Amino acid sequence: MEQPLNHIIIGHGYLGPALAVRFHDQPCWLINRSGEFGDKSTQHQTLALDINQPSQWQLLDSLKEEDSLIVYFMVPPSKIDPDQFPSFVNKLDQFNIKRRILVSSTVVYGQQERIVDADSNIILDSERAKRQYQFEQDWMSNKDHAMIVRMAGLYGPGRIIGKRLIETGNNLSGNPNAWLNLIHIDDAAALLECIAYLDQVNNIELGSNGVPLKRIDYYEIVARLLHKNLPEFVDITDDIGRCCKIDLTMGRTGWAPKHTDIKASLKEIM
């Protein structure tokens, strides 16, 4: 690249810190509502900002002098005011944006049993999916530099799906034969970093480990690693869900997940 990138991470959460540590020697701003980011991020510039409060947006004006801004937006939909979000996106476009990336969810592909990739059509079969897709639409108001990365279920240190339920012996709800798509936190961060430096990108990419597995198989792995019995499945539904295929995304970005053996990854984490 001819000039260094300036990384702006909005919404720190679980994925933010894993991404921020990759920019330890590069200009990086961390933005969230509380202004608290943890010790690992103290080398970066930080800003407390509530994206739902237009009166606070002027705090972003210090970025106007910066070039080649790469914005990563990873605020959960439940924390976003849908009435204010389009205006906030317009505010971002006042700056020297090279690329802005929305971290979305594979929920927009629906619960129909099928194989999906980044280019698959959406199926909005739940309120959560409809809400997520509306934010995607708002984000894509300027397609010249806006893109979306739809992530499968994030897991990693401090975040193992179902761990607490199995430890306490509580029942598991849903269809045990439904598909589960996961991505390790380090692979998700690596995908975002990879996309930031590409000269050309597609508007939508898909982040997953590329190895879907049945929910019952996943929970059996977790239970064995915890030396616990597999709880009973209750409230079983007919939903089978999607299998995420990442060949398109790997071919277009050059990225590939390193954590494709879920059993080995979980064993290492535990």
Contacts in CASP RR format, 6 or more apart in sequence:
PFRMAT RR
TARGET T0000
AUTHOR 0000-0000-0000
METHOD contacts of the structure
MODEL  1
MEQPLNHIIIGHGYLGPALAVRFHDQPCWLINRSGEFGDKSTQHQTLALD
INQPSQWQLLDSLKEEDSLIVYFMVPPSKIDPDQFPSFVNKLDQFNIKRR
ILVSSTVVYGQQERIVDADSNIILDSERAKRQYQFEQDWMSNKDHAMIVR
MAGLYGPGRIIGKRLIETGNNLSGNPNAWLNLIHIDDAAALLECIAYLDQ
VNNIELGSNGVPLKRIDYYEIVARLLHKNLPEFVDITDDIGRCCKIDLTM
GRTGWAPKHTDIKASLKEIM
1 68 0 8 1.000
1 197 0 8 1.000
3 67 0 8 1.000
3 68 0 8 1.000
4 26 0 8 1.000
4 27 0 8 1.000
4 68 0 8 1.000
5 26 0 8 1.000
5 27 0 8 1.000
5 68 0 8 1.000
5 69 0 8 1.000
5 70 0 8 1.000
5 98 0 8 1.000
5 196 0 8 1.000
5 197 0 8 1.000
6 26 0 8 1.000
6 27 0 8 1.000
6 28 0 8 1.000
6 29 0 8 1.000
6 63 0 8 1.000
6 66 0 8 1.000
6 67 0 8 1.000
6 68 0 8 1.000
6 69 0 8 1.000
6 70 0 8 1.000
7 23 0 8 1.000
7 26 0 8 1.000
7 27 0 8 1.000
7 28 0 8 1.000
7 29 0 8 1.000
7 70 0 8 1.000
7 72 0 8 1.000
7 196 0 8 1.000
8 28 0 8 1.000
8 29 0 8 1.000
8 31 0 8 1.000
8 63 0 8 1.000
8 69 0 8 1.000
8 70 0 8 1.000
8 71 0 8 1.000
8 72 0 8 1.000
9 16 0 8 1.000
9 19 0 8 1.000
9 20 0 8 1.000
9 28 0 8 1.000
9 29 0 8 1.000
9 30 0 8 1.000
9 31 0 8 1.000
9 72 0 8 1.000
9 74 0 8 1.000
10 31 0 8 1.000
10 32 0 8 1.000
10 51 0 8 1.000
10 71 0 8 1.000
10 72 0 8 1.000
10 73 0 8 1.000
10 74 0 8 1.000
10 75 0 8 1.000
11 30 0 8 1.000
11 31 0 8 1.000
11 32 0 8 1.000
11 73 0 8 1.000
11 74 0 8 1.000
11 75 0 8 1.000
12 20 0 8 1.000
12 30 0 8 1.000
12 32 0 8 1.000
12 37 0 8 1.000
12 41 0 8 1.000
13 32 0 8 1.000
13 74 0 8 1.000
14 154 0 8 1.000
14 159 0 8 1.000
14 185 0 8 1.000
15 74 0 8 1.000
15 103 0 8 1.000
15 151 0 8 1.000
15 154 0 8 1.000
15 185 0 8 1.000
15 188 0 8 1.000
15 189 0 8 1.000
15 192 0 8 1.000
16 30 0 8 1.000
16 72 0 8 1.000
16 74 0 8 1.000
16 189 0 8 1.000
17 37 0 8 1.000
17 38 0 8 1.000
17 40 0 8 1.000
17 41 0 8 1.000
18 185 0 8 1.000
18 186 0 8 1.000
18 188 0 8 1.000
18 189 0 8 1.000
19 72 0 8 1.000
19 189 0 8 1.000
19 192 0 8 1.000
19 193 0 8 1.000
20 28 0 8 1.000
20 30 0 8 1.000
20 37 0 8 1.000
20 40 0 8 1.000
20 41 0 8 1.000
20 44 0 8 1.000
21 40 0 8 1.000
21 41 0 8 1.000
22 189 0 8 1.000
22 190 0 8 1.000
22 193 0 8 1.000
23 44 0 8 1.000
23 193 0 8 1.000
24 43 0 8 1.000
27 45 0 8 1.000
27 66 0 8 1.000
28 44 0 8 1.000
28 45 0 8 1.000
29 44 0 8 1.000
29 45 0 8 1.000
29 46 0 8 1.000
29 47 0 8 1.000
29 63 0 8 1.000
30 37 0 8 1.000
30 41 0 8 1.000
30 44 0 8 1.000
30 45 0 8 1.000
30 46 0 8 1.000
30 47 0 8 1.000
31 46 0 8 1.000
31 47 0 8 1.000
31 48 0 8 1.000
31 49 0 8 1.000
32 48 0 8 1.000
32 49 0 8 1.000
33 48 0 8 1.000
33 49 0 8 1.000
33 50 0 8 1.000
33 51 0 8 1.000
33 79 0 8 1.000
34 48 0 8 1.000
35 46 0 8 1.000
35 47 0 8 1.000
35 48 0 8 1.000
37 44 0 8 1.000
37 46 0 8 1.000
47 59 0 8 1.000
47 60 0 8 1.000
49 56 0 8 1.000
49 57 0 8 1.000
49 59 0 8 1.000
49 60 0 8 1.000
50 56 0 8 1.000
51 57 0 8 1.000
51 75 0 8 1.000
51 80 0 8 1.000
51 84 0 8 1.000
51 85 0 8 1.000
51 88 0 8 1.000
52 80 0 8 1.000
52 81 0 8 1.000
52 84 0 8 1.000
53 84 0 8 1.000
54 84 0 8 1.000
54 87 0 8 1.000
54 88 0 8 1.000
57 88 0 8 1.000
57 91 0 8 1.000
60 91 0 8 1.000
60 92 0 8 1.000
60 95 0 8 1.000
63 69 0 8 1.000
63 95 0 8 1.000
64 94 0 8 1.000
64 95 0 8 1.000
64 96 0 8 1.000
66 95 0 8 1.000
66 96 0 8 1.000
67 96 0 8 1.000
67 98 0 8 1.000
68 96 0 8 1.000
68 98 0 8 1.000
69 95 0 8 1.000
69 96 0 8 1.000
69 97 0 8 1.000
69 98 0 8 1.000
69 100 0 8 1.000
70 98 0 8 1.000
70 99 0 8 1.000
70 100 0 8 1.000
70 101 0 8 1.000
70 196 0 8 1.000
71 92 0 8 1.000
71 97 0 8 1.000
71 99 0 8 1.000
71 100 0 8 1.000
71 101 0 8 1.000
72 100 0 8 1.000
72 101 0 8 1.000
72 103 0 8 1.000
72 192 0 8 1.000
72 196 0 8 1.000
73 100 0 8 1.000
73 101 0 8 1.000
73 102 0 8 1.000
73 103 0 8 1.000
73 139 0 8 1.000
74 103 0 8 1.000
77 128 0 8 1.000
77 131 0 8 1.000
77 132 0 8 1.000
77 135 0 8 1.000
80 135 0 8 1.000
82 131 0 8 1.000
82 134 0 8 1.000
82 135 0 8 1.000
82 138 0 8 1.000
85 135 0 8 1.000
85 138 0 8 1.000
86 138 0 8 1.000
86 141 0 8 1.000
89 138 0 8 1.000
89 139 0 8 1.000
89 141 0 8 1.000
89 142 0 8 1.000
90 141 0 8 1.000
92 100 0 8 1.000
93 141 0 8 1.000
93 142 0 8 1.000
97 145 0 8 1.000
98 145 0 8 1.000
99 145 0 8 1.000
99 146 0 8 1.000
99 147 0 8 1.000
99 195 0 8 1.000
99 196 0 8 1.000
99 201 0 8 1.000
100 139 0 8 1.000
100 145 0 8 1.000
100 146 0 8 1.000
100 147 0 8 1.000
101 147 0 8 1.000
101 148 0 8 1.000
101 149 0 8 1.000
101 192 0 8 1.000
101 195 0 8 1.000
101 196 0 8 1.000
102 135 0 8 1.000
102 136 0 8 1.000
102 139 0 8 1.000
102 146 0 8 1.000
102 147 0 8 1.000
102 148 0 8 1.000
102 149 0 8 1.000
103 149 0 8 1.000
103 151 0 8 1.000
103 192 0 8 1.000
104 132 0 8 1.000
104 135 0 8 1.000
104 136 0 8 1.000
104 148 0 8 1.000
104 149 0 8 1.000
104 150 0 8 1.000
104 151 0 8 1.000
105 132 0 8 1.000
105 150 0 8 1.000
105 151 0 8 1.000
106 116 0 8 1.000
106 150 0 8 1.000
106 151 0 8 1.000
106 152 0 8 1.000
106 153 0 8 1.000
106 181 0 8 1.000
106 206 0 8 1.000
106 207 0 8 1.000
106 208 0 8 1.000
106 242 0 8 1.000
106 244 0 8 1.000
107 126 0 8 1.000
107 128 0 8 1.000
107 129 0 8 1.000
107 132 0 8 1.000
108 122 0 8 1.000
108 123 0 8 1.000
108 124 0 8 1.000
108 129 0 8 1.000
108 132 0 8 1.000
108 133 0 8 1.000
108 136 0 8 1.000
108 150 0 8 1.000
109 116 0 8 1.000
109 120 0 8 1.000
109 122 0 8 1.000
109 123 0 8 1.000
109 150 0 8 1.000
109 242 0 8 1.000
109 244 0 8 1.000
110 122 0 8 1.000
110 123 0 8 1.000
110 124 0 8 1.000
110 125 0 8 1.000
110 126 0 8 1.000
110 129 0 8 1.000
110 241 0 8 1.000
110 242 0 8 1.000
111 123 0 8 1.000
111 125 0 8 1.000
111 126 0 8 1.000
111 239 0 8 1.000
111 240 0 8 1.000
111 241 0 8 1.000
111 242 0 8 1.000
112 123 0 8 1.000
112 125 0 8 1.000
112 240 0 8 1.000
112 241 0 8 1.000
112 242 0 8 1.000
113 179 0 8 1.000
113 240 0 8 1.000
113 241 0 8 1.000
113 242 0 8 1.000
114 120 0 8 1.000
114 241 0 8 1.000
114 242 0 8 1.000
114 243 0 8 1.000
115 242 0 8 1.000
115 243 0 8 1.000
115 245 0 8 1.000
116 206 0 8 1.000
116 242 0 8 1.000
116 243 0 8 1.000
116 244 0 8 1.000
116 245 0 8 1.000
117 206 0 8 1.000
117 244 0 8 1.000
117 245 0 8 1.000
117 246 0 8 1.000
117 247 0 8 1.000
117 248 0 8 1.000
117 249 0 8 1.000
118 150 0 8 1.000
118 202 0 8 1.000
118 204 0 8 1.000
118 205 0 8 1.000
118 206 0 8 1.000
118 246 0 8 1.000
118 248 0 8 1.000
118 249 0 8 1.000
118 252 0 8 1.000
119 204 0 8 1.000
119 248 0 8 1.000
122 129 0 8 1.000
122 133 0 8 1.000
123 129 0 8 1.000
124 130 0 8 1.000
124 133 0 8 1.000
136 148 0 8 1.000
139 146 0 8 1.000
139 148 0 8 1.000
140 146 0 8 1.000
140 148 0 8 1.000
140 203 0 8 1.000
143 203 0 8 1.000
146 203 0 8 1.000
147 195 0 8 1.000
147 201 0 8 1.000
147 202 0 8 1.000
147 203 0 8 1.000
147 204 0 8 1.000
147 205 0 8 1.000
148 203 0 8 1.000
148 204 0 8 1.000
148 205 0 8 1.000
149 191 0 8 1.000
149 192 0 8 1.000
149 195 0 8 1.000
149 204 0 8 1.000
149 205 0 8 1.000
149 206 0 8 1.000
149 207 0 8 1.000
150 204 0 8 1.000
150 205 0 8 1.000
150 206 0 8 1.000
150 207 0 8 1.000
151 183 0 8 1.000
151 188 0 8 1.000
151 207 0 8 1.000
151 208 0 8 1.000
152 181 0 8 1.000
152 182 0 8 1.000
152 183 0 8 1.000
152 206 0 8 1.000
152 207 0 8 1.000
152 208 0 8 1.000
152 209 0 8 1.000
152 244 0 8 1.000
153 161 0 8 1.000
153 181 0 8 1.000
153 182 0 8 1.000
153 183 0 8 1.000
153 208 0 8 1.000
154 182 0 8 1.000
154 183 0 8 1.000
154 184 0 8 1.000
154 185 0 8 1.000
154 188 0 8 1.000
155 161 0 8 1.000
155 182 0 8 1.000
155 183 0 8 1.000
155 184 0 8 1.000
155 185 0 8 1.000
155 265 0 8 1.000
155 266 0 8 1.000
155 269 0 8 1.000
156 184 0 8 1.000
156 185 0 8 1.000
156 186 0 8 1.000
156 265 0 8 1.000
156 269 0 8 1.000
157 185 0 8 1.000
157 269 0 8 1.000
158 269 0 8 1.000
159 185 0 8 1.000
160 222 0 8 1.000
160 266 0 8 1.000
160 269 0 8 1.000
160 270 0 8 1.000
161 180 0 8 1.000
161 182 0 8 1.000
161 218 0 8 1.000
161 222 0 8 1.000
162 172 0 8 1.000
162 219 0 8 1.000
162 222 0 8 1.000
163 222 0 8 1.000
163 226 0 8 1.000
165 171 0 8 1.000
165 172 0 8 1.000
165 231 0 8 1.000
166 219 0 8 1.000
166 222 0 8 1.000
166 223 0 8 1.000
166 226 0 8 1.000
166 228 0 8 1.000
166 230 0 8 1.000
166 231 0 8 1.000
167 226 0 8 1.000
167 228 0 8 1.000
169 228 0 8 1.000
169 229 0 8 1.000
169 231 0 8 1.000
170 231 0 8 1.000
171 231 0 8 1.000
171 232 0 8 1.000
171 233 0 8 1.000
171 234 0 8 1.000
172 215 0 8 1.000
172 219 0 8 1.000
172 231 0 8 1.000
172 232 0 8 1.000
172 233 0 8 1.000
172 234 0 8 1.000
173 233 0 8 1.000
173 234 0 8 1.000
173 235 0 8 1.000
174 215 0 8 1.000
174 233 0 8 1.000
174 234 0 8 1.000
174 235 0 8 1.000
174 236 0 8 1.000
174 237 0 8 1.000
174 239 0 8 1.000
175 215 0 8 1.000
175 233 0 8 1.000
175 236 0 8 1.000
175 237 0 8 1.000
175 238 0 8 1.000
175 239 0 8 1.000
175 240 0 8 1.000
176 214 0 8 1.000
176 215 0 8 1.000
176 216 0 8 1.000
176 219 0 8 1.000
176 233 0 8 1.000
176 236 0 8 1.000
177 214 0 8 1.000
177 215 0 8 1.000
177 216 0 8 1.000
177 240 0 8 1.000
178 214 0 8 1.000
178 215 0 8 1.000
178 237 0 8 1.000
178 239 0 8 1.000
178 240 0 8 1.000
178 241 0 8 1.000
179 212 0 8 1.000
179 213 0 8 1.000
179 214 0 8 1.000
179 215 0 8 1.000
179 240 0 8 1.000
179 241 0 8 1.000
179 242 0 8 1.000
179 243 0 8 1.000
180 212 0 8 1.000
180 213 0 8 1.000
180 214 0 8 1.000
180 215 0 8 1.000
180 218 0 8 1.000
181 208 0 8 1.000
181 209 0 8 1.000
181 210 0 8 1.000
181 212 0 8 1.000
181 242 0 8 1.000
181 243 0 8 1.000
181 244 0 8 1.000
182 208 0 8 1.000
182 209 0 8 1.000
182 218 0 8 1.000
182 262 0 8 1.000
183 207 0 8 1.000
183 208 0 8 1.000
183 209 0 8 1.000
183 257 0 8 1.000
183 259 0 8 1.000
184 209 0 8 1.000
184 257 0 8 1.000
184 258 0 8 1.000
184 259 0 8 1.000
184 265 0 8 1.000
186 258 0 8 1.000
186 259 0 8 1.000
187 207 0 8 1.000
187 209 0 8 1.000
187 257 0 8 1.000
187 258 0 8 1.000
187 259 0 8 1.000
188 207 0 8 1.000
190 255 0 8 1.000
190 257 0 8 1.000
190 258 0 8 1.000
191 205 0 8 1.000
191 207 0 8 1.000
191 249 0 8 1.000
191 253 0 8 1.000
191 255 0 8 1.000
191 257 0 8 1.000
194 253 0 8 1.000
194 254 0 8 1.000
194 255 0 8 1.000
195 201 0 8 1.000
195 205 0 8 1.000
195 253 0 8 1.000
195 255 0 8 1.000
198 253 0 8 1.000
201 252 0 8 1.000
201 253 0 8 1.000
202 252 0 8 1.000
205 249 0 8 1.000
205 252 0 8 1.000
205 253 0 8 1.000
206 244 0 8 1.000
206 245 0 8 1.000
206 246 0 8 1.000
206 248 0 8 1.000
206 249 0 8 1.000
207 244 0 8 1.000
207 246 0 8 1.000
207 249 0 8 1.000
207 257 0 8 1.000
208 244 0 8 1.000
208 246 0 8 1.000
208 257 0 8 1.000
209 246 0 8 1.000
209 257 0 8 1.000
209 259 0 8 1.000
209 260 0 8 1.000
209 262 0 8 1.000
210 244 0 8 1.000
210 245 0 8 1.000
210 246 0 8 1.000
210 257 0 8 1.000
210 260 0 8 1.000
211 260 0 8 1.000
211 261 0 8 1.000
211 262 0 8 1.000
212 242 0 8 1.000
212 243 0 8 1.000
212 244 0 8 1.000
213 262 0 8 1.000
216 230 0 8 1.000
216 233 0 8 1.000
218 262 0 8 1.000
219 230 0 8 1.000
219 231 0 8 1.000
220 230 0 8 1.000
221 262 0 8 1.000
221 263 0 8 1.000
221 266 0 8 1.000
222 266 0 8 1.000
223 229 0 8 1.000
223 230 0 8 1.000
223 231 0 8 1.000
225 266 0 8 1.000
225 267 0 8 1.000
225 270 0 8 1.000
226 270 0 8 1.000
246 257 0 8 1.000
249 255 0 8 1.000
250 256 0 8 1.000
259 265 0 8 1.000
END
